[in-house]
Amino acid sequence: TKEQNLTVLGTIFNVNAVKNETEIITTLVEGSILLSNDLNTSVLVPSQQARLSQDKSDFEISTVEVEEFISWRNGVFSFTNKSLKDIMKVLSRWYDVDILIVNEEMENVGFTGVLNKQQSIENILEIIKSTNNMNYKIENKHITIE
């Protein structure tokens, strides 16, 4: 990516580096990887994740449940107590729609579930609505969460 170099050392990993996002997320499933940028170098071991914010030079490393970050390979979205705001970012990219959360209190509402990526956006929103008392409107490629 523009902000970091990644050396593969015989492994399975996932890199989430989306244009216009403020951080790069690298998650290691197995093996090891060497991450480096102009100022720092870090080695990840399985189940570790490195986050690199564009405004920082150091990698923030933590232990995670990797399935949530690689579930897309199996055709599903896997969310474990993810905020509605974070989920809507994922859905917006996948379905190529604009999503606006009008009620700021809804942004931090958590959701846990595994959803099939082949479902329509309407079906996914209905599932989330049934567990979180969320209302939404769809107009062409614009979705408003109320």
N, CA, C and O atoms as a GROMACS GRO file, in nm:
protein
  584
    1THR      N    1   0.085  -0.118   0.000
    1THR     CA    2   0.000   0.000   0.000
    1THR      C    3   0.088   0.123   0.000
    1THR      O    4   0.210   0.112   0.014
    2LYS      N    5   0.028   0.237  -0.015
    2LYS     CA    6   0.104   0.362  -0.020
    2LYS      C    7   0.181   0.388   0.110
    2LYS      O    8   0.292   0.443   0.105
    3GLU      N    9   0.125   0.351   0.224
    3GLU     CA   10   0.184   0.386   0.353
    3GLU      C   11   0.270   0.278   0.416
    3GLU      O   12   0.340   0.306   0.513
    4GLN      N   13   0.267   0.153   0.365
    4GLN     CA   14   0.343   0.047   0.430
    4GLN      C   15   0.391  -0.054   0.328
    4GLN      O   16   0.335  -0.066   0.219
    5ASN      N   17   0.496  -0.127   0.364
    5ASN     CA   18   0.543  -0.242   0.288
    5ASN      C   19   0.509  -0.366   0.366
    5ASN      O   20   0.509  -0.364   0.489
    6LEU      N   21   0.479  -0.475   0.296
    6LEU     CA   22   0.442  -0.599   0.361
    6LEU      C   23   0.524  -0.708   0.296
    6LEU      O   24   0.524  -0.722   0.174
    7THR      N   25   0.596  -0.788   0.378
    7THR     CA   26   0.673  -0.900   0.327
    7THR      C   27   0.606  -1.028   0.372
    7THR      O   28   0.588  -1.049   0.492
    8VAL      N   29   0.569  -1.113   0.277
    8VAL     CA   30   0.502  -1.238   0.308
    8VAL      C   31   0.607  -1.342   0.340
    8VAL      O   32   0.702  -1.363   0.265
    9LEU      N   33   0.589  -1.408   0.453
    9LEU     CA   34   0.685  -1.508   0.499
    9LEU      C   35   0.616  -1.645   0.507
    9LEU      O   36   0.633  -1.716   0.606
   10GLY      N   37   0.541  -1.683   0.404
   10GLY     CA   38   0.471  -1.811   0.401
   10GLY      C   39   0.349  -1.809   0.489
   10GLY      O   40   0.357  -1.853   0.604
   11THR      N   41   0.237  -1.760   0.439
   11THR     CA   42   0.129  -1.726   0.531
   11THR      C   43  -0.007  -1.712   0.464
   11THR      O   44  -0.019  -1.719   0.341
   12ILE      N   45  -0.108  -1.693   0.548
   12ILE     CA   46  -0.243  -1.652   0.506
   12ILE      C   47  -0.274  -1.525   0.583
   12ILE      O   48  -0.263  -1.522   0.706
   13PHE      N   49  -0.314  -1.421   0.512
   13PHE     CA   50  -0.338  -1.292   0.576
   13PHE      C   51  -0.443  -1.214   0.497
   13PHE      O   52  -0.481  -1.252   0.386
   14ASN      N   53  -0.490  -1.105   0.557
   14ASN     CA   54  -0.587  -1.017   0.493
   14ASN      C   55  -0.542  -0.873   0.515
   14ASN      O   56  -0.505  -0.835   0.626
   15VAL      N   57  -0.544  -0.793   0.408
   15VAL     CA   58  -0.513  -0.651   0.419
   15VAL      C   59  -0.635  -0.572   0.377
   15VAL      O   60  -0.691  -0.595   0.270
   16ASN      N   61  -0.677  -0.479   0.462
   16ASN     CA   62  -0.790  -0.391   0.432
   16ASN      C   63  -0.733  -0.250   0.419
   16ASN      O   64  -0.708  -0.183   0.519
   17ALA      N   65  -0.714  -0.207   0.294
   17ALA     CA   66  -0.659  -0.074   0.266
   17ALA      C   67  -0.752  -0.008   0.166
   17ALA      O   68  -0.730  -0.016   0.045
   18VAL      N   69  -0.854   0.057   0.216
   18VAL     CA   70  -0.959   0.115   0.132
   18VAL      C   71  -0.934   0.263   0.112
   18VAL      O   72  -0.908   0.336   0.208
   19LYS      N   73  -0.943   0.307  -0.011
   19LYS     CA   74  -0.926   0.449  -0.042
   19LYS      C   75  -1.026   0.530   0.041
   19LYS      O   76  -1.140   0.489   0.059
   20ASN      N   77  -0.982   0.643   0.091
   20ASN     CA   78  -1.061   0.735   0.173
   20ASN      C   79  -1.087   0.685   0.316
   20ASN      O   80  -1.158   0.752   0.391
   21GLU      N   81  -1.030   0.572   0.355
   21GLU     CA   82  -1.037   0.528   0.494
   21GLU      C   83  -0.913   0.578   0.565
   21GLU      O   84  -0.811   0.603   0.502
   22THR      N   85  -0.922   0.594   0.697
   22THR     CA   86  -0.812   0.656   0.771
   22THR      C   87  -0.708   0.556   0.823
   22THR      O   88  -0.604   0.597   0.874
   23GLU      N   89  -0.734   0.425   0.810
   23GLU     CA   90  -0.636   0.330   0.857
   23GLU      C   91  -0.629   0.207   0.767
   23GLU      O   92  -0.723   0.174   0.695
   24ILE      N   93  -0.514   0.141   0.775
   24ILE     CA   94  -0.491   0.016   0.704
   24ILE      C   95  -0.491  -0.094   0.809
   24ILE      O   96  -0.423  -0.083   0.912
   25ILE      N   97  -0.567  -0.201   0.784
   25ILE     CA   98  -0.579  -0.310   0.880
   25ILE      C   99  -0.523  -0.436   0.816
   25ILE      O  100  -0.570  -0.480   0.711
   26THR      N  101  -0.421  -0.494   0.880
   26THR     CA  102  -0.359  -0.617   0.832
   26THR      C  103  -0.381  -0.724   0.937
   26THR      O  104  -0.341  -0.706   1.052
   27THR      N  105  -0.444  -0.836   0.899
   27THR     CA  106  -0.477  -0.944   0.992
   27THR      C  107  -0.408  -1.072   0.948
   27THR      O  108  -0.417  -1.111   0.832
   28LEU      N  109  -0.338  -1.136   1.040
   28LEU     CA  110  -0.265  -1.260   1.009
   28LEU      C  111  -0.343  -1.382   1.056
   28LEU      O  112  -0.382  -1.390   1.172
   29VAL      N  113  -0.365  -1.478   0.964
   29VAL     CA  114  -0.435  -1.602   0.996
   29VAL      C  115  -0.334  -1.709   1.036
   29VAL      O  116  -0.345  -1.768   1.143
   30GLU      N  117  -0.235  -1.732   0.949
   30GLU     CA  118  -0.131  -1.829   0.983
   30GLU      C  119   0.000  -1.791   0.916
   30GLU      O  120   0.001  -1.716   0.818
   31GLY      N  121   0.110  -1.844   0.969
   31GLY     CA  122   0.242  -1.809   0.920
   31GLY      C  123   0.293  -1.685   0.991
   31GLY      O  124   0.271  -1.668   1.111
   32SER      N  125   0.361  -1.599   0.916
   32SER     CA  126   0.407  -1.472   0.973
   32SER      C  127   0.425  -1.372   0.860
   32SER      O  128   0.447  -1.408   0.745
   33ILE      N  129   0.416  -1.245   0.896
   33ILE     CA  130   0.441  -1.138   0.800
   33ILE      C  131   0.523  -1.029   0.866
   33ILE      O  132   0.514  -1.006   0.987
   34LEU      N  133   0.602  -0.964   0.786
   34LEU     CA  134   0.683  -0.852   0.831
   34LEU      C  135   0.622  -0.726   0.772
   34LEU      O  136   0.615  -0.712   0.650
   35LEU      N  137   0.579  -0.636   0.858
   35LEU     CA  138   0.525  -0.507   0.815
   35LEU      C  139   0.630  -0.400   0.837
   35LEU      O  140   0.700  -0.401   0.939
   36SER      N  141   0.641  -0.310   0.742
   36SER     CA  142   0.735  -0.200   0.762
   36SER      C  143   0.686  -0.076   0.690
   36SER      O  144   0.615  -0.085   0.590
   37ASN      N  145   0.726   0.038   0.742
   37ASN     CA  146   0.705   0.165   0.674
   37ASN      C  147   0.835   0.243   0.688
   37ASN      O  148   0.937   0.185   0.727
   38ASP      N  149   0.834   0.368   0.659
   38ASP     CA  150   0.958   0.446   0.664
   38ASP      C  151   1.019   0.454   0.803
   38ASP      O  152   1.139   0.479   0.816
   39LEU      N  153   0.936   0.434   0.909
   39LEU     CA  154   0.986   0.455   1.045
   39LEU      C  155   0.988   0.331   1.133
   39LEU      O  156   1.065   0.325   1.228
   40ASN      N  157   0.906   0.230   1.103
   40ASN     CA  158   0.892   0.116   1.193
   40ASN      C  159   0.882  -0.016   1.118
   40ASN      O  160   0.850  -0.021   0.999
   41THR      N  161   0.911  -0.124   1.193
   41THR     CA  162   0.899  -0.260   1.141
   41THR      C  163   0.835  -0.344   1.251
   41THR      O  164   0.870  -0.332   1.368
   42SER      N  165   0.740  -0.431   1.212
   42SER     CA  166   0.676  -0.521   1.308
   42SER      C  167   0.654  -0.656   1.242
   42SER      O  168   0.628  -0.664   1.122
   43VAL      N  169   0.665  -0.762   1.320
   43VAL     CA  170   0.635  -0.897   1.273
   43VAL      C  171   0.506  -0.940   1.340
   43VAL      O  172   0.491  -0.928   1.462
   44LEU      N  173   0.412  -0.990   1.260
   44LEU     CA  174   0.286  -1.041   1.315
   44LEU      C  175   0.292  -1.192   1.325
   44LEU      O  176   0.351  -1.260   1.241
   45VAL      N  177   0.229  -1.245   1.430
   45VAL     CA  178   0.210  -1.388   1.447
   45VAL      C  179   0.060  -1.417   1.434
   45VAL      O  180  -0.020  -1.324   1.441
   46PRO      N  181   0.021  -1.544   1.415
   46PRO     CA  182  -0.120  -1.576   1.393
   46PRO      C  183  -0.213  -1.514   1.497
   46PRO      O  184  -0.181  -1.509   1.616
   47SER      N  185  -0.328  -1.469   1.449
   47SER     CA  186  -0.435  -1.405   1.527
   47SER      C  187  -0.400  -1.263   1.570
   47SER      O  188  -0.470  -1.205   1.653
   48GLN      N  189  -0.294  -1.208   1.516
   48GLN     CA  190  -0.263  -1.068   1.544
   48GLN      C  191  -0.307  -0.980   1.428
   48GLN      O  192  -0.314  -1.024   1.313
   49GLN      N  193  -0.336  -0.855   1.463
   49GLN     CA  194  -0.379  -0.757   1.366
   49GLN      C  195  -0.301  -0.628   1.389
   49GLN      O  196  -0.283  -0.584   1.502
   50ALA      N  197  -0.256  -0.569   1.280
   50ALA     CA  198  -0.187  -0.440   1.287
   50ALA      C  199  -0.277  -0.334   1.224
   50ALA      O  200  -0.332  -0.354   1.116
   51ARG      N  201  -0.289  -0.224   1.294
   51ARG     CA  202  -0.362  -0.109   1.242
   51ARG      C  203  -0.263   0.006   1.226
   51ARG      O  204  -0.187   0.037   1.318
   52LEU      N  205  -0.265   0.066   1.109
   52LEU     CA  206  -0.177   0.178   1.081
   52LEU      C  207  -0.264   0.296   1.040
   52LEU      O  208  -0.322   0.296   0.931
   53SER      N  209  -0.272   0.396   1.126
   53SER     CA  210  -0.348   0.517   1.094
   53SER      C  211  -0.262   0.605   1.006
   53SER      O  212  -0.140   0.608   1.020
   54GLN      N  213  -0.326   0.676   0.914
   54GLN     CA  214  -0.251   0.761   0.823
   54GLN      C  215  -0.183   0.876   0.895
   54GLN      O  216  -0.085   0.930   0.845
   55ASP      N  217  -0.232   0.913   1.014
   55ASP     CA  218  -0.170   1.023   1.087
   55ASP      C  219  -0.066   0.976   1.189
   55ASP      O  220  -0.011   1.057   1.263
   56LYS      N  221  -0.038   0.845   1.192
   56LYS     CA  222   0.061   0.791   1.285
   56LYS      C  223   0.165   0.711   1.206
   56LYS      O  224   0.139   0.668   1.093
   57SER      N  225   0.279   0.691   1.266
   57SER     CA  226   0.384   0.616   1.198
   57SER      C  227   0.402   0.476   1.255
   57SER      O  228   0.471   0.393   1.195
   58ASP      N  229   0.341   0.448   1.371
   58ASP     CA  230   0.361   0.321   1.438
   58ASP      C  231   0.242   0.229   1.416
   58ASP      O  232   0.128   0.274   1.403
   59PHE      N  233   0.269   0.099   1.411
   59PHE     CA  234   0.164  -0.001   1.398
   59PHE      C  235   0.105  -0.030   1.536
   59PHE      O  236   0.179  -0.049   1.632
   60GLU      N  237  -0.028  -0.032   1.546
   60GLU     CA  238  -0.095  -0.071   1.669
   60GLU      C  239  -0.133  -0.217   1.653
   60GLU      O  240  -0.215  -0.251   1.568
   61ILE      N  241  -0.074  -0.304   1.734
   61ILE     CA  242  -0.093  -0.448   1.719
   61ILE      C  243  -0.179  -0.502   1.832
   61ILE      O  244  -0.159  -0.469   1.949
   62SER      N  245  -0.278  -0.587   1.795
   62SER     CA  246  -0.366  -0.649   1.894
   62SER      C  247  -0.399  -0.791   1.849
   62SER      O  248  -0.374  -0.828   1.735
   63THR      N  249  -0.455  -0.869   1.941
   63THR     CA  250  -0.500  -1.004   1.911
   63THR      C  251  -0.649  -0.998   1.878
   63THR      O  252  -0.726  -0.933   1.948
   64VAL      N  253  -0.690  -1.067   1.771
   64VAL     CA  254  -0.828  -1.063   1.725
   64VAL      C  255  -0.878  -1.203   1.689
   64VAL      O  256  -0.800  -1.296   1.674
   65GLU      N  257  -1.010  -1.214   1.675
   65GLU     CA  258  -1.071  -1.334   1.617
   65GLU      C  259  -1.065  -1.315   1.466
   65GLU      O  260  -1.137  -1.233   1.410
   66VAL      N  261  -0.980  -1.390   1.400
   66VAL     CA  262  -0.952  -1.365   1.258
   66VAL      C  263  -1.071  -1.392   1.166
   66VAL      O  264  -1.080  -1.333   1.058
   67GLU      N  265  -1.162  -1.479   1.206
   67GLU     CA  266  -1.274  -1.516   1.118
   67GLU      C  267  -1.352  -1.394   1.071
   67GLU      O  268  -1.397  -1.388   0.957
   68GLU      N  269  -1.369  -1.298   1.158
   68GLU     CA  270  -1.444  -1.178   1.121
   68GLU      C  271  -1.378  -1.104   1.006
   68GLU      O  272  -1.446  -1.039   0.926
   69PHE      N  273  -1.247  -1.113   0.996
   69PHE     CA  274  -1.174  -1.037   0.897
   69PHE      C  275  -1.147  -1.115   0.768
   69PHE      O  276  -1.105  -1.056   0.668
   70ILE      N  277  -1.170  -1.247   0.769
   70ILE     CA  278  -1.148  -1.326   0.648
   70ILE      C  279  -1.276  -1.394   0.599
   70ILE      O  280  -1.272  -1.468   0.501
   71SER      N  281  -1.387  -1.371   0.666
   71SER     CA  282  -1.513  -1.438   0.632
   71SER      C  283  -1.558  -1.407   0.490
   71SER      O  284  -1.631  -1.487   0.430
   72TRP      N  285  -1.517  -1.293   0.434
   72TRP     CA  286  -1.555  -1.256   0.298
   72TRP      C  287  -1.511  -1.364   0.198
   72TRP      O  288  -1.573  -1.380   0.094
   73ARG      N  289  -1.402  -1.438   0.231
   73ARG     CA  290  -1.354  -1.543   0.141
   73ARG      C  291  -1.455  -1.656   0.128
   73ARG      O  292  -1.456  -1.728   0.028
   74ASN      N  293  -1.539  -1.672   0.230
   74ASN     CA  294  -1.641  -1.777   0.230
   74ASN      C  295  -1.778  -1.724   0.191
   74ASN      O  296  -1.879  -1.793   0.207
   75GLY      N  297  -1.782  -1.602   0.138
   75GLY     CA  298  -1.908  -1.546   0.089
   75GLY      C  299  -2.001  -1.494   0.196
   75GLY      O  300  -2.122  -1.485   0.174
   76VAL      N  301  -1.946  -1.458   0.312
   76VAL     CA  302  -2.032  -1.405   0.419
   76VAL      C  303  -1.970  -1.281   0.482
   76VAL      O  304  -1.849  -1.259   0.475
   77PHE      N  305  -2.056  -1.203   0.544
   77PHE     CA  306  -2.013  -1.095   0.633
   77PHE      C  307  -2.023  -1.153   0.773
   77PHE      O  308  -2.127  -1.210   0.809
   78SER      N  309  -1.920  -1.140   0.852
   78SER     CA  310  -1.923  -1.187   0.990
   78SER      C  311  -1.898  -1.067   1.081
   78SER      O  312  -1.792  -1.004   1.075
   79PHE      N  313  -1.997  -1.035   1.165
   79PHE     CA  314  -1.986  -0.921   1.254
   79PHE      C  315  -2.001  -0.967   1.399
   79PHE      O  316  -2.097  -1.037   1.432
   80THR      N  317  -1.908  -0.929   1.484
   80THR     CA  318  -1.915  -0.961   1.626
   80THR      C  319  -1.919  -0.830   1.704
   80THR      O  320  -1.817  -0.762   1.719
   81ASN      N  321  -2.038  -0.798   1.752
   81ASN     CA  322  -2.060  -0.674   1.827
   81ASN      C  323  -2.001  -0.553   1.755
   81ASN      O  324  -1.936  -0.467   1.816
   82LYS      N  325  -2.024  -0.547   1.624
   82LYS     CA  326  -1.979  -0.434   1.543
   82LYS      C  327  -2.081  -0.323   1.550
   82LYS      O  328  -2.201  -0.348   1.557
   83SER      N  329  -2.032  -0.200   1.548
   83SER     CA  330  -2.124  -0.086   1.550
   83SER      C  331  -2.196  -0.076   1.416
   83SER      O  332  -2.143  -0.115   1.312
   84LEU      N  333  -2.316  -0.022   1.421
   84LEU     CA  334  -2.394  -0.002   1.299
   84LEU      C  335  -2.316   0.085   1.200
   84LEU      O  336  -2.323   0.064   1.079
   85LYS      N  337  -2.244   0.182   1.252
   85LYS     CA  338  -2.163   0.270   1.167
   85LYS      C  339  -2.060   0.190   1.089
   85LYS      O  340  -2.044   0.210   0.968
   86ASP      N  341  -1.988   0.099   1.156
   86ASP     CA  342  -1.887   0.017   1.089
   86ASP      C  343  -1.950  -0.081   0.990
   86ASP      O  344  -1.896  -0.104   0.882
   87ILE      N  345  -2.063  -0.138   1.026
   87ILE     CA  346  -2.132  -0.231   0.937
   87ILE      C  347  -2.178  -0.160   0.811
   87ILE      O  348  -2.166  -0.213   0.701
   88MET      N  349  -2.230  -0.040   0.826
   88MET     CA  350  -2.279   0.035   0.710
   88MET      C  351  -2.165   0.073   0.614
   88MET      O  352  -2.188   0.084   0.494
   89LYS      N  353  -2.045   0.094   0.666
   89LYS     CA  354  -1.929   0.119   0.579
   89LYS      C  355  -1.904  -0.003   0.490
   89LYS      O  356  -1.881   0.010   0.370
   90VAL      N  357  -1.908  -0.121   0.551
   90VAL     CA  358  -1.885  -0.245   0.477
   90VAL      C  359  -1.994  -0.265   0.371
   90VAL      O  360  -1.964  -0.294   0.256
   91LEU      N  361  -2.119  -0.249   0.411
   91LEU     CA  362  -2.232  -0.269   0.319
   91LEU      C  363  -2.230  -0.165   0.207
   91LEU      O  364  -2.262  -0.197   0.093
   92SER      N  365  -2.194  -0.043   0.239
   92SER     CA  366  -2.187   0.063   0.139
   92SER      C  367  -2.089   0.028   0.028
   92SER      O  368  -2.118   0.047  -0.090
   93ARG      N  369  -1.972  -0.023   0.066
   93ARG     CA  370  -1.872  -0.062  -0.033
   93ARG      C  371  -1.917  -0.183  -0.114
   93ARG      O  372  -1.905  -0.184  -0.237
   94TRP      N  373  -1.969  -0.284  -0.046
   94TRP     CA  374  -2.005  -0.409  -0.114
   94TRP      C  375  -2.120  -0.388  -0.213
   94TRP      O  376  -2.116  -0.441  -0.324
   95TYR      N  377  -2.222  -0.312  -0.172
   95TYR     CA  378  -2.340  -0.294  -0.256
   95TYR      C  379  -2.336  -0.166  -0.339
   95TYR      O  380  -2.430  -0.137  -0.414
   96ASP      N  381  -2.228  -0.089  -0.327
   96ASP     CA  382  -2.210   0.035  -0.402
   96ASP      C  383  -2.329   0.130  -0.383
   96ASP      O  384  -2.391   0.176  -0.479
   97VAL      N  385  -2.359   0.157  -0.256
   97VAL     CA  386  -2.467   0.249  -0.220
   97VAL      C  387  -2.414   0.351  -0.119
   97VAL      O  388  -2.316   0.326  -0.050
   98ASP      N  389  -2.481   0.465  -0.112
   98ASP     CA  390  -2.450   0.566  -0.010
   98ASP      C  391  -2.542   0.541   0.108
   98ASP      O  392  -2.663   0.528   0.091
   99ILE      N  393  -2.485   0.535   0.228
   99ILE     CA  394  -2.565   0.512   0.348
   99ILE      C  395  -2.541   0.626   0.445
   99ILE      O  396  -2.427   0.658   0.479
  100LEU      N  397  -2.650   0.686   0.490
  100LEU     CA  398  -2.645   0.795   0.586
  100LEU      C  399  -2.720   0.753   0.711
  100LEU      O  400  -2.836   0.712   0.703
  101ILE      N  401  -2.655   0.763   0.827
  101ILE     CA  402  -2.722   0.735   0.955
  101ILE      C  403  -2.763   0.870   1.012
  101ILE      O  404  -2.678   0.947   1.057
  102VAL      N  405  -2.892   0.897   1.012
  102VAL     CA  406  -2.945   1.026   1.056
  102VAL      C  407  -2.941   1.037   1.209
  102VAL      O  408  -2.898   1.139   1.263
  103ASN      N  409  -2.985   0.934   1.276
  103ASN     CA  410  -2.990   0.932   1.422
  103ASN      C  411  -2.853   0.890   1.475
  103ASN      O  412  -2.818   0.772   1.467
  104GLU      N  413  -2.775   0.984   1.529
  104GLU     CA  414  -2.640   0.956   1.575
  104GLU      C  415  -2.636   0.849   1.685
  104GLU      O  416  -2.536   0.779   1.699
  105GLU      N  417  -2.743   0.835   1.762
  105GLU     CA  418  -2.748   0.732   1.866
  105GLU      C  419  -2.742   0.592   1.805
  105GLU      O  420  -2.696   0.499   1.870
  106MET      N  421  -2.789   0.578   1.681
  106MET     CA  422  -2.787   0.448   1.615
  106MET      C  423  -2.647   0.407   1.570
  106MET      O  424  -2.622   0.288   1.551
  107GLU      N  425  -2.557   0.502   1.553
  107GLU     CA  426  -2.423   0.471   1.502
  107GLU      C  427  -2.349   0.369   1.587
  107GLU      O  428  -2.275   0.286   1.534
  108ASN      N  429  -2.368   0.373   1.718
  108ASN     CA  430  -2.293   0.285   1.807
  108ASN      C  431  -2.370   0.161   1.852
  108ASN      O  432  -2.321   0.085   1.936
  109VAL      N  433  -2.488   0.141   1.797
  109VAL     CA  434  -2.565   0.022   1.830
  109VAL      C  435  -2.488  -0.100   1.776
  109VAL      O  436  -2.446  -0.101   1.661
  110GLY      N  437  -2.471  -0.201   1.861
  110GLY     CA  438  -2.395  -0.320   1.822
  110GLY      C  439  -2.479  -0.425   1.755
  110GLY      O  440  -2.599  -0.437   1.780
  111PHE      N  441  -2.415  -0.502   1.668
  111PHE     CA  442  -2.481  -0.612   1.598
  111PHE      C  443  -2.383  -0.728   1.589
  111PHE      O  444  -2.264  -0.709   1.562
  112THR      N  445  -2.435  -0.849   1.613
  112THR     CA  446  -2.357  -0.971   1.596
  112THR      C  447  -2.434  -1.064   1.505
  112THR      O  448  -2.552  -1.091   1.528
  113GLY      N  449  -2.369  -1.113   1.402
  113GLY     CA  450  -2.434  -1.206   1.311
  113GLY      C  451  -2.348  -1.236   1.191
  113GLY      O  452  -2.250  -1.167   1.162
  114VAL      N  453  -2.387  -1.342   1.120
  114VAL     CA  454  -2.321  -1.382   0.996
  114VAL      C  455  -2.426  -1.373   0.887
  114VAL      O  456  -2.533  -1.434   0.895
  115LEU      N  457  -2.394  -1.295   0.784
  115LEU     CA  458  -2.490  -1.267   0.677
  115LEU      C  459  -2.431  -1.308   0.543
  115LEU      O  460  -2.314  -1.282   0.515
  116ASN      N  461  -2.512  -1.372   0.460
  116ASN     CA  462  -2.468  -1.416   0.328
  116ASN      C  463  -2.453  -1.296   0.235
  116ASN      O  464  -2.544  -1.214   0.223
  117LYS      N  465  -2.338  -1.285   0.170
  117LYS     CA  466  -2.310  -1.171   0.082
  117LYS      C  467  -2.394  -1.174  -0.046
  117LYS      O  468  -2.403  -1.074  -0.117
  118GLN      N  469  -2.455  -1.287  -0.075
  118GLN     CA  470  -2.537  -1.297  -0.196
  118GLN      C  471  -2.679  -1.246  -0.174
  118GLN      O  472  -2.756  -1.233  -0.270
  119GLN      N  473  -2.715  -1.215  -0.049
  119GLN     CA  474  -2.846  -1.158  -0.021
  119GLN      C  475  -2.854  -1.016  -0.074
  119GLN      O  476  -2.752  -0.950  -0.094
  120SER      N  477  -2.975  -0.970  -0.096
  120SER     CA  478  -2.994  -0.831  -0.135
  120SER      C  479  -2.968  -0.741  -0.015
  120SER      O  480  -2.976  -0.785   0.100
  121ILE      N  481  -2.937  -0.616  -0.041
  121ILE     CA  482  -2.917  -0.519   0.066
  121ILE      C  483  -3.045  -0.506   0.150
  121ILE      O  484  -3.038  -0.485   0.271
  122GLU      N  485  -3.160  -0.517   0.085
  122GLU     CA  486  -3.287  -0.509   0.157
  122GLU      C  487  -3.300  -0.621   0.260
  122GLU      O  488  -3.343  -0.597   0.373
  123ASN      N  489  -3.263  -0.744   0.220
  123ASN     CA  490  -3.271  -0.857   0.314
  123ASN      C  491  -3.178  -0.837   0.432
  123ASN      O  492  -3.214  -0.865   0.547
  124ILE      N  493  -3.058  -0.790   0.405
  124ILE     CA  494  -2.962  -0.768   0.514
  124ILE      C  495  -3.012  -0.659   0.608
  124ILE      O  496  -3.002  -0.674   0.730
  125LEU      N  497  -3.064  -0.550   0.553
  125LEU     CA  498  -3.117  -0.443   0.638
  125LEU      C  499  -3.235  -0.492   0.722
  125LEU      O  500  -3.250  -0.451   0.837
  126GLU      N  501  -3.318  -0.577   0.666
  126GLU     CA  502  -3.431  -0.633   0.742
  126GLU      C  503  -3.383  -0.718   0.858
  126GLU      O  504  -3.441  -0.714   0.966
  127ILE      N  505  -3.277  -0.796   0.837
  127ILE     CA  506  -3.223  -0.879   0.945
  127ILE      C  507  -3.168  -0.790   1.056
  127ILE      O  508  -3.195  -0.814   1.174
  128ILE      N  509  -3.093  -0.688   1.019
  128ILE     CA  510  -3.038  -0.597   1.120
  128ILE      C  511  -3.151  -0.522   1.191
  128ILE      O  512  -3.146  -0.503   1.312
  129LYS      N  513  -3.252  -0.481   1.115
  129LYS     CA  514  -3.367  -0.410   1.172
  129LYS      C  515  -3.438  -0.498   1.276
  129LYS      O  516  -3.480  -0.448   1.381
  130SER      N  517  -3.451  -0.625   1.248
  130SER     CA  518  -3.525  -0.714   1.338
  130SER      C  519  -3.455  -0.732   1.473
  130SER      O  520  -3.518  -0.771   1.571
  131THR      N  521  -3.326  -0.705   1.479
  131THR     CA  522  -3.253  -0.723   1.605
  131THR      C  523  -3.220  -0.592   1.674
  131THR      O  524  -3.179  -0.593   1.790
  132ASN      N  525  -3.236  -0.479   1.605
  132ASN     CA  526  -3.190  -0.352   1.661
  132ASN      C  527  -3.290  -0.238   1.656
  132ASN      O  528  -3.253  -0.124   1.683
  133ASN      N  529  -3.414  -0.264   1.622
  133ASN     CA  530  -3.514  -0.158   1.620
  133ASN      C  531  -3.470  -0.039   1.533
  133ASN      O  532  -3.483   0.076   1.572
  134MET      N  533  -3.418  -0.071   1.417
  134MET     CA  534  -3.368   0.028   1.324
  134MET      C  535  -3.468   0.047   1.210
  134MET      O  536  -3.527  -0.051   1.163
  135ASN      N  537  -3.487   0.169   1.166
  135ASN     CA  538  -3.570   0.196   1.049
  135ASN      C  539  -3.482   0.250   0.938
  135ASN      O  540  -3.380   0.313   0.965
  136TYR      N  541  -3.522   0.226   0.815
  136TYR     CA  542  -3.442   0.272   0.702
  136TYR      C  543  -3.532   0.303   0.583
  136TYR      O  544  -3.645   0.256   0.575
  137LYS      N  545  -3.479   0.383   0.492
  137LYS     CA  546  -3.546   0.413   0.365
  137LYS      C  547  -3.445   0.392   0.254
  137LYS      O  548  -3.328   0.428   0.267
  138ILE      N  549  -3.490   0.334   0.144
  138ILE     CA  550  -3.405   0.316   0.027
  138ILE      C  551  -3.463   0.396  -0.088
  138ILE      O  552  -3.580   0.380  -0.124
  139GLU      N  553  -3.381   0.483  -0.145
  139GLU     CA  554  -3.419   0.561  -0.262
  139GLU      C  555  -3.304   0.550  -0.362
  139GLU      O  556  -3.199   0.612  -0.345
  140ASN      N  557  -3.326   0.471  -0.467
  140ASN     CA  558  -3.223   0.444  -0.567
  140ASN      C  559  -3.098   0.388  -0.498
  140ASN      O  560  -3.105   0.280  -0.438
  141LYS      N  561  -2.986   0.456  -0.505
  141LYS     CA  562  -2.862   0.407  -0.445
  141LYS      C  563  -2.830   0.479  -0.314
  141LYS      O  564  -2.715   0.486  -0.271
  142HIS      N  565  -2.934   0.533  -0.250
  142HIS     CA  566  -2.917   0.604  -0.123
  142HIS      C  567  -3.003   0.539  -0.017
  142HIS      O  568  -3.122   0.518  -0.035
  143ILE      N  569  -2.939   0.509   0.096
  143ILE     CA  570  -3.009   0.447   0.208
  143ILE      C  571  -2.994   0.541   0.328
  143ILE      O  572  -2.885   0.588   0.359
  144THR      N  573  -3.107   0.566   0.394
  144THR     CA  574  -3.108   0.649   0.513
  144THR      C  575  -3.149   0.563   0.632
  144THR      O  576  -3.255   0.500   0.631
  145ILE      N  577  -3.063   0.560   0.734
  145ILE     CA  578  -3.093   0.487   0.858
  145ILE      C  579  -3.146   0.588   0.957
  145ILE      O  580  -3.083   0.690   0.984
  146GLU      N  581  -3.265   0.559   1.013
  146GLU     CA  582  -3.329   0.653   1.105
  146GLU      C  583  -3.328   0.602   1.248
  146GLU      O  584  -3.378   0.669   1.338
   0.00000   0.00000   0.00000
